[in-house]
Amino acid sequence: MENNWENEIREATLLNEWMASGQLVSCRKLRKNIGLGTPAEESCLAAIYIALSFKTEDLLSMFNYINHCGGDTDTDRGGRSGDTLLNY
């Protein structure tokens, strides 16, 4: 079993690869590899990825993606907060 640091590094590396590709990953891929649940180790990484992916888009586009992905409310709030901070 991986320890938490190894898993976090693996997920951060994966997010970096996704960002470098310039293509938004499917909700299914995000859920499978990172997670969209309540635990912080899932929702924070997902929120950061979503915020960075939509930093040049309008909020409605980001919310549509979040709504399509499902998950928990904190992912929505995290993504929104991240997007707001990145645009200041």
Buried (B, 14 or more C-beta within 10 A) or exposed (E): EEEEEEEEEEBBEBBEEBBEEEEBBEBEEBBEBBBBBEEEBBBBBBBBBBBBBBEEEEEEEBBEBBEEBEBBEBBBEBBBEBBEEEEE
